[in-house]
Amino acid sequence: MEAIQKTKEELGDKPEEANKLIDFLNSRNKYQLDALEIEDRTTTILEIKKVLTKRNLMLNLEKRCQSIQIDIDDFTLKYGILREKSLPSPLVINDKLMTHDDYIERLNKQARSQANSSTVKGLPTRKVLYDGLENLFYIEHEVKYLFTNRPNLVKYTEANEVYRKMIRMKIPNNEWWTSMIDIL
């Protein structure tokens, strides 16, 4: 988000000015452009379009970040509900999430320890069996609710690609830009 804000500041009013400059350059003939000391219209327009390209990359990244934030907020809400129900934490060292398979194993260990600590000895009756299975089904349901979809990193990698393109995109320096605006 910091990079988006920095890019917004860097661009300022340049996207609006870029459109005006492109329209202006396209409405002039070769002799008028020579009088303005513009040797190559195409190269100049391509240089101006870098501003528009960077703005589009920034808007694309902003949209992707919002989508990712919605997923994070949804997961956080579901995670909070699990914590309220006293299920084991899916966090490991440094508050990183464990893998889905490791979490399932942790839940199975908890279920086994609850089953072993049962006070009922002897043959299991329907009630005892039902109570034990009900707890296991409850845990399985809650985990499926938290992990409705298998983790997918496509959103993150796409956002990362857009971010890298945006950072690499160099727009014209302020001196060049000012000289172009003066032409208007």
C-alpha positions as CSV (number, residue, x, y, z in Angstrom):
1,M,0.0,0.0,0.0
2,E,2.9,2.3,0.6
3,A,4.1,1.8,-3.0
4,I,0.6,2.7,-4.3
5,Q,0.6,5.9,-2.2
6,K,4.1,6.8,-3.4
7,T,3.1,6.2,-7.0
8,K,0.0,8.4,-6.6
9,E,2.2,11.2,-5.3
10,E,4.7,10.6,-8.1
11,L,2.0,10.8,-10.8
12,G,0.1,13.7,-9.4
13,D,-1.9,15.4,-12.2
14,K,0.3,13.9,-14.9
15,P,-2.3,11.4,-16.2
16,E,-4.7,14.2,-17.1
17,E,-2.0,16.3,-18.6
18,A,-0.8,13.2,-20.6
19,N,-4.1,12.9,-22.3
20,K,-4.1,16.6,-23.2
21,L,-0.5,16.3,-24.5
22,I,-1.3,13.3,-26.7
23,D,-4.3,15.0,-28.1
24,F,-2.3,18.2,-28.8
25,L,0.6,16.3,-30.5
26,N,-1.8,14.3,-32.6
27,S,-3.6,17.4,-33.8
28,R,-0.3,19.0,-35.1
29,N,1.4,18.5,-38.4
30,K,5.1,17.8,-38.9
31,Y,5.9,21.5,-39.6
32,Q,4.1,22.6,-36.4
33,L,6.0,20.0,-34.4
34,D,9.3,21.0,-35.9
35,A,8.6,24.6,-34.8
36,L,8.0,23.2,-31.3
37,E,11.4,21.4,-31.5
38,I,9.7,17.9,-31.4
39,E,11.6,15.7,-33.8
40,D,9.7,12.5,-33.4
41,R,6.0,12.5,-32.5
42,T,5.8,8.7,-32.0
43,T,8.7,8.6,-29.5
44,T,7.4,11.6,-27.7
45,I,3.9,10.1,-27.4
46,L,5.3,6.8,-26.2
47,E,7.3,8.6,-23.5
48,I,4.1,10.4,-22.4
49,K,2.1,7.1,-22.4
50,K,4.5,5.7,-19.7
51,V,2.6,7.9,-17.3
52,L,-0.7,6.3,-18.3
53,T,0.8,2.9,-18.2
54,K,2.1,3.4,-14.7
55,R,-1.3,4.8,-13.6
56,N,-3.0,1.7,-15.0
57,L,-0.6,-0.6,-13.2
58,M,-1.2,1.3,-9.9
59,L,-5.0,1.0,-10.3
60,N,-4.7,-2.7,-11.1
61,L,-2.4,-3.3,-8.1
62,E,-4.8,-1.3,-5.8
63,K,-7.8,-3.5,-7.0
64,R,-5.8,-6.7,-6.4
65,C,-4.7,-5.6,-2.9
66,Q,-8.3,-4.8,-2.0
67,S,-9.3,-8.3,-3.1
68,I,-6.5,-9.9,-1.1
69,Q,-7.5,-7.7,1.9
70,I,-11.1,-9.0,1.7
71,D,-9.8,-12.6,1.8
72,I,-7.6,-11.8,4.8
73,D,-10.5,-10.1,6.7
74,D,-12.8,-13.1,5.9
75,F,-10.1,-15.5,7.2
76,T,-9.5,-13.4,10.3
77,L,-13.2,-13.4,11.1
78,K,-13.5,-17.2,10.7
79,Y,-10.3,-17.7,12.7
80,G,-11.7,-15.6,15.5
81,I,-14.8,-17.8,15.6
82,L,-12.6,-20.9,15.9
83,R,-10.6,-19.4,18.7
84,E,-13.8,-18.6,20.6
85,K,-14.8,-22.3,20.3
86,S,-11.5,-23.4,21.9
87,L,-10.1,-25.2,18.9
88,P,-6.3,-25.3,18.7
89,S,-4.5,-22.4,17.2
90,P,-3.3,-22.8,13.6
91,L,-0.3,-20.5,14.4
92,V,3.2,-21.7,14.8
93,I,6.4,-19.8,15.7
94,N,6.3,-16.1,14.9
95,D,2.6,-16.1,14.3
96,K,2.8,-17.8,11.0
97,L,0.0,-20.1,9.8
98,M,0.8,-23.8,9.7
99,T,-0.1,-25.8,6.7
100,H,-3.6,-27.2,6.3
101,D,-2.4,-30.8,6.7
102,D,-0.4,-29.9,9.9
103,Y,-3.5,-28.3,11.3
104,I,-5.6,-31.3,10.6
105,E,-3.0,-33.4,12.4
106,R,-3.1,-31.1,15.4
107,L,-6.9,-31.4,15.5
108,N,-6.7,-35.2,15.3
109,K,-4.3,-35.2,18.2
110,Q,-6.7,-33.1,20.2
111,A,-9.6,-35.4,19.3
112,R,-7.5,-38.5,20.3
113,S,-6.6,-37.0,23.6
114,Q,-10.2,-36.1,24.4
115,A,-11.2,-39.7,23.5
116,N,-8.5,-41.2,25.7
117,S,-9.5,-39.0,28.6
118,S,-13.1,-40.2,28.5
119,T,-14.3,-41.3,31.9
120,V,-16.4,-44.1,30.4
121,K,-14.8,-47.5,30.5
122,G,-16.0,-50.7,29.0
123,L,-18.1,-51.3,25.9
124,P,-19.1,-48.1,24.1
125,T,-22.8,-47.6,24.0
126,R,-24.6,-45.7,21.3
127,K,-24.6,-42.6,23.4
128,V,-20.9,-42.7,24.1
129,L,-20.1,-43.5,20.5
130,Y,-22.4,-40.7,19.3
131,D,-20.8,-38.1,21.7
132,G,-17.3,-39.1,20.6
133,L,-18.2,-38.9,16.9
134,E,-20.2,-35.7,17.3
135,N,-17.1,-33.9,18.6
136,L,-15.0,-35.2,15.7
137,F,-17.6,-34.1,13.2
138,Y,-17.9,-30.7,14.9
139,I,-14.2,-30.2,14.6
140,E,-14.1,-31.3,11.0
141,H,-17.0,-29.0,10.1
142,E,-15.3,-26.0,11.7
143,V,-12.1,-26.6,9.9
144,K,-13.9,-26.9,6.6
145,Y,-15.6,-23.7,7.4
146,L,-12.3,-21.9,8.0
147,F,-10.6,-23.4,4.9
148,T,-13.5,-23.3,2.4
149,N,-11.0,-23.4,-0.4
150,R,-7.5,-24.8,-0.6
151,P,-4.9,-22.0,-0.3
152,N,-4.2,-20.5,-3.7
153,L,-1.3,-18.2,-4.3
154,V,-2.4,-16.9,-7.7
155,K,-3.8,-13.7,-6.4
156,Y,-0.6,-13.0,-4.5
157,T,1.7,-13.8,-7.4
158,E,-0.4,-11.7,-9.8
159,A,-0.3,-8.8,-7.4
160,N,3.4,-9.2,-7.0
161,E,4.0,-9.2,-10.8
162,V,1.9,-6.0,-11.2
163,Y,3.8,-4.4,-8.3
164,R,7.2,-5.2,-9.9
165,K,6.1,-3.9,-13.2
166,M,4.8,-0.7,-11.6
167,I,8.1,-0.2,-9.7
168,R,10.2,-0.7,-12.8
169,M,8.1,1.7,-14.9
170,K,10.0,4.9,-15.2
171,I,8.0,8.0,-16.1
172,P,9.6,11.0,-17.7
173,N,11.6,13.3,-15.3
174,N,10.0,16.5,-14.1
175,E,12.2,18.8,-16.3
176,W,11.1,17.0,-19.5
177,W,7.5,16.9,-18.3
178,T,7.5,20.6,-17.5
179,S,8.9,21.4,-21.0
180,M,6.1,19.4,-22.6
181,I,3.5,21.1,-20.5
182,D,4.9,24.5,-21.5
183,I,4.2,23.5,-25.1
184,L,0.5,23.4,-24.4
